[in-house]
Amino acid sequence: MLWLLVIFLILGLILFYELYWKRKDLPPGPLPLPLIGNLIQIYYYGLDKCFVQFQKDFGDFHTIWFGSTPVLSINDVPTIYDTMVKDGETYAGREDNPKAMDVIKGGYAGIVFTDGPLWKEQRRFAIKVLKEFGLGRNLMQERVLDEVSHFIKDMKDEIESGNKEIDFQNSLELAVGSIINAILLGYRFGKEKSDEFYTIKKYVSTFIHDLGDPLWKLMEYHPEIYRNIPIFNTVYQKLKRNANNLASFLRLQLYGGLQDMWVAGQETSAKMLTWLSLYLTAFPEIQAKLHKELDEQIGSSRLITLDDKNNLHYTNAVILETQRHCNLGAFNLIRRTLKPVEIRGYKLPVNTLITYASHTVNYDDRYFPNARKFDPERFIDENGKFYTRPEVMPFGLGKRACLGEGLARIELFLFTANIFNQFRLKQVPGKPVSLERIIGALASSKPFVVEVESRF
């Protein structure tokens, strides 16, 4: 009988620790299970839906458990800006997890996942590279417009060939990939090098998708243990294999942080433009309004430049609403506090893991009434002018904001304005486009084809 008493006592202590003691000084949140935390809910419902529900159930500041690791999530705009912007240096750390870095990048390197002196050095180097090789407004516009011109020519060739089902997504990805590749490596891809692009793109896409796998979030702190369990081994092997493939390709031509720059410069802009094309194909009435503005303000087939931007209010609104509605980042990268902080009455020690949930803000009716509706008009004022809003944070905030934001904004405007000035996108009969989201570290769309009509 004594051994039964001892067992019950031990179980009672474990439950007391798991259900109360380890959570008592943290914000509320869903009840974590021992060892696996909240990953059953995340795995079953998906990252984006789950986190939106957590915000509704537990408020704007709550705790999510990834395995045995708590991560605090901020979900209201004032607190996000008070922490990540006004006190940005304090929240500039990343998870200190060399074991995970060894799996996904082959070591502690790059810009995105590092912090401290190495991160500052790599970031300075990246900014220098971008400035010296074309981040200045005029030269960058020239680079982007050159690729836009190639894209327009390729589309017109497809139309003239009689092709009624065009893989618009692949064409966009190749065009955007050519821009960042020309900046970093000195050459564009084009059709003759498309196989090279799609090889590396496959590795990148798999890598980004698997980073959002809840199984990886559970095993990332002890990959040497979980990798021997069959269900986890598949994720481990895919991440390790893609890290090796990507590194072997890039080591031939790039130094450390350029890998992160290539991924960030291609993947986010290409996905944004893909979602924008999907929305305008799915909602032809919005595409018609965009065409109307372009006809009134441009009225010809000439290339649209950044000088036209201030006159294209609806075009800018479509871009911003796409950034809001597509909710590209299902989960913002986790940060680490570099000193003790206090948030909403909670005193938190140094090295607290924390993130801000811009994806829940995007779908929050407090900030965007009828938030699930795609409606560019929400960024047009009573005078018909475009205006931006701080609640939309597509490039991140604070010290960890995207360093390629300038390039991305130029790409989004010049591609959007010129593509829809030149073309009309229509759904292929019997093959409707889908707005269903495929969730990884970034939200992808399902493959689709469209019919493209020339407007000139």
N, C-alpha and C positions, 0 to 999 in steps of 0.2 A: 504493500500500500504506500510505503514511503516513496518509492520510485515514481508512482503515479502522481503523488503530491508534488514531487520535484519537477516532473514534466509539466504539470499544470502551472506551476509557479513560473517556470521558464517561459512557457507560452504566454502567460499573462504579462510578464515583463516585456516580451517582444511586442505584443499588441499595444501595451502602454506606450512604448517608445515609438512604434510606427504610427499609431493613431493620434497620439497627443504630443509627446515630449519633443520629437524632432520638428513639429509643426507649430509649436506654441508661440514662437517669436516671429512667425512669418505671416504675410497676408493670407486670407482664406483662399481656398481652392478646392478642386475635386479631390475626393479621398484617394490617396495613393495606395496601391497594393505593395506589399513588401517586395523589394528587388526590382519590380518592373514599373512602379510608379503609376502614371496615368496612360501608359502606352497602349493598353487595350482599347481605351476610348479613342485615342488618336489613330490607331491602326484601323479600327472598325469604321469610324465616321470620316476620316480624312483630316489632314492638317487644318485647312481653312475653315471647314464647317465646325470642327471641334472647338477651335479657338474662339470663333464667334459665339458659340453656345456658352463657353466658359465665361466670357465677358457678361453675357446676359444673366448667368446664374450666380456669379461671384463678384461682379462689380468691376470697376475700372482698374483696380490694382489687386492682382491675385497671383497665386503660386501654381505652377505646373511642375510636375515631377517627371523628369526623364530618367527612368530607372530610379536609382537612389539619389539623384542629383536634383535639387530644387532650382528652378529658374523663375524669377519674378517677371511678370508681364504687365506693362503699363498700357492702358487702353483709352486714355482721354488726352485730348490735344494739349490743354494747358500744362499738365504734368509732363508730357513728352517734351515740350519745349523748355520747361524749367530744368529738366535734368539733362537731356541730350544736347541742348544748344547753350543755355546759359551757364551750365556747369560741365561743358563738354569734355574737358580734360580728365575729369574724374571718371567719366564713363567711356573712356577710349580703349580700355583693355579688352583682350579676347580670352577665351577659355584657355587655361594653361594645360594643354593635353598633348604632350609629345607623342604618346602612343597612337592617338588618332591621326596626328599629322603624318606619322610614318606610313600609315595605311593609305591616306588619301593623296599625299603629295610626295611621299618618299623621304620626308624629313621636314625640319622646321625651316620654311622658306616662303618667299613671296610677300604679298601685301595684305591680302584679305584676311588670313587666319593668324597673322603674327601681331605682336604689339611691342612696346618698349623701343629701345634703340634700333633694333633690326627693322621694325616696321617703319620708323621715322626715316631711316636711311633708304629703305626700299621705296617709300612714297616719294621722297625727294628725287630719287633717281627716275622714277616713273614720270613725275611732272616734268623733269628736265627733258626726258626723251620726247614726251608729247609736245613740249614747246619747241624743241629744236627740229622736230620732224613734222610739224604742221598743225599744232593746236591753236595757233593764231587765227583769228576770225577769218581773214581774207584767204589765206592759204588753205585752211581747212574747208572753207566753202568751195574753193576750186577743186579740191580732192573729191568732195562729196558729189558735186555737180558732174564731175567727170564720170563717176560711177552711175549717177542717175541717167546720164545720157546713154551709157551702155545698156542700162536696164530698159529704157524706153525703146531703143533700137531692137533689142532682143524680143520685146513684147510685140512690136510691129511686125517683125519677121514671123513670129508665131501666128499672128492674125492673118498675114498675107498667105501663109502656108495652108490656111483653112482649119487650123487647130481650134476646136470649140471647147476643149477641156484642158485648161492650163493649170499646172501646179504652181500657183502663185507663191506659195510659202517657200518652196525650194529656190525659186528665182530671187526672192527677197533676201533669203539667208546668204546666198552666194554673193549678192551685191554688197551687203553690209560687211560680210566677212572679207571681201576684197579691200574695203577701206582700211580696216584695222591692220590687215596683213601688209598693205602697202606702206603704212606708217611704221610698223615695227620691223618688217622684213624686206621692204623695198620693192615688192611686186604684187600685182593684183592676180586674182585667180583666173577669171574668165572661163570660157567654155573649155579651153585647151587644158586648164589645170583644175577642172571641176572635181575630178576624182580625188586629187590631193585634198581639196577642201572637204569633201564629204567624208573622207577617212577620218580626219581630225574632228569634224563635226559630230560624227558618231560617238567618238570617245567622250567629247565634251558633254553631249546630251545625256549619255548614260551616267556619267559622273554626277551631273547636276540632279538628275532624277533620283539617283540612289542616295544622295546626301539628304533628301527629304524622306527617306524610308524610315518609319518608326523603329524598325529592327536595328538600323544603324545607330539611332539615338540611344538605344538601350546598350549596345555593345561597345560604343566608342571609348568608354573609359577603361574597359578591360578586354580589348579585342583578342588578346592572347588566350583568354579563357573561352569566350563565346564562339570563337572561330571553329572550335572543335565540335560544336553542336550543329547538326545538319541544317536546321532551318536558318541559322545565322551564317553558316559557312558560305551559302550562296551569295549573300550580300557582301560579305568580306572579300571573297574572291573576285567579284565584279569590280569593287572599288579598287582593290589592289592592282588588278589587271589593267584597268583603265588608267590608273595613275602611272603605271609603268609605260604603257603605250604612249600616253600624252607626253610624259617626260622625255621619252626616247626621241620623239618627233621634235620637241622644242629645244632640247639641249644642243642640237646641232646648230642652232641659229640664234638662240636667245639666252640671256642671263636671267637668273632667278625669277624676279618679279614680273617679267614679261609674259610668263604663262598666265598669271592672273589678269594682266592687261588685255591679252588676246581674248580670254574667255569673257571678261566683262564687256569689252568693246564690241564683240560680235553677238553674244547670246541675248543680252537684254534688249538692245535696239531691234534686232531681228524679230524677237517675239512680240515686242510692242507693235511693230509695223504689221506683223501677221494678224494680231488681234484687231487692229484698226481696219485692215482689209476685210476681215470676217464680219465685223460690225456693220460696215457700210454695204457689204453684200447682203447681209441679213435684213438690213433696214434701208431699203431703196429710197424711202422718203427723206431720210437724213442725207444720203448720198446726193439726192437731187438738190437739197438746200446748199450743200457744199459746191456743187457744180454751178448753181446760180450765182453764188458769191464770186467764184473764179471767173465766170463769164463777165460779170459786172466790173471786176477790178483788174483782170488781166486781159481777157477777150482775144487771146491769140495763142498760138502754140509755142511761143517763146519760153525759154527756161525761166522759171521763177527763182528769184534770189532772196537773200535775207533782207534786202532793201524793201521787199514787198510785205514783209511779215506784219508790220503794224497796220496794214490795210486789210488783212485777211483775218477778221475777228472770228468768224464762224469756223474757219480752218483751225485756228488755235484752240477754239473750244472743243472741237472734235478730238484733237490730240490729247488735251488734258482730261476729257471725259474717258477716253480710252485708257489712259494711265490709271485713272481712278477705278473704272469699272472692271477692267481685266484683272486687277489685283495681282499683279505679276508675282510679287513676293509673298508666297503663302505663309512664310515665317521669316521675320527679320533675323539676321545673324545675331547670335548671343554676344553680349558684351560683359566685361568684368569690371567691377568698381575698383579703383586704384587707391581709395581711402574710405574710411567709414562715412556713411551718409545717413540722412533721415528723409524718408519719403512718406508723406501722409501719416505721420505719427509713428512709423515703424523705424526703429534704429537698426541699421544694417551694417555688418562688419565689412572690412576690406575684403576683396575677392568674392563678393556676392555676384552671382550670375544674374543678369537682367537683360530684358529686351523690351522694345516698344512695338505694339501691334498695329502698325499702319494699315494692315489688311482689315482689321476689325473697324477702324475708323472709316475706311472707305465704304463699308456697308452699314454704317451707323446712321439711323434716321434722324438722330439729333443734329447731325452735321449736314446730311444730305437727305432731305425728305424724299420718300419713295426711292431709297438708295439702290434698289436692285434694278431700277429702270435705267437703260442707257439713254441719256438725255443731255446733249451738249448745251442746251439752252440754259442749264443751271450755271454756266459760266459766261453768260451774256447779260449785261445790265439793262436797265430800262431805256438806255440810249442806244442800244444795239452794239455796245462795245464789249470786247472781251476783257475779263478780269480773272486773275488767279486767286487762289485761296490757300491759306497755310495748312488747311486740313489735308491737302493732297501732298504726299511726300514721296514721289516716285524714285528719287535718287538718294534717299536717306537724309540724315541730319547730323549736324555736329562734326566732330573730328573724324568720324568714320563715314562721312558722306562720300558718294561715288566720285572718284577723281576724274572719271571720264564724262561727267555730266555735261560739260560744254560741248563735246563732240556729239553726244547722244541727242542733245536738243537740236543741234544743227541738222543731224541726220533725220530726225523725226519730222521736222518742218519741211526740209527740202524734198525728201522722198514723198511725203504725203501730198504736198501742194502740187508737185510736178506730176506724180502718177495720176491723180484724179483730175488734173487739168487736161491730161492727154487721153485718159481712158475712162470707160464706164465698166464697172464690174457687175456681172449678173450671175445668178445661180443657174447651174446646168440643170435642165429638166430631168427630174428623176434622181438627182443627186444633191439634195439640199445641204447647205453648210450647217455644221453643228457648233453651238456655243458651249458645249460641254467642256469642262476644264479637266486636264490631266495633271494631277498635283505631284510635284517633286519639290526641290528647293525653289524652282520657278514654275509658274502655271503655264502649261503648254496646251495647244489646241489639238483637236483631232485632225488628221490629214484631210485636205479638201482640194477640190478643183473648182475653177470658175470659168465663165465665159467672159472674154475681154473684148470690148468694142472700142475702136478708136474714135475720138471726138473731133479729130481734125484730119 
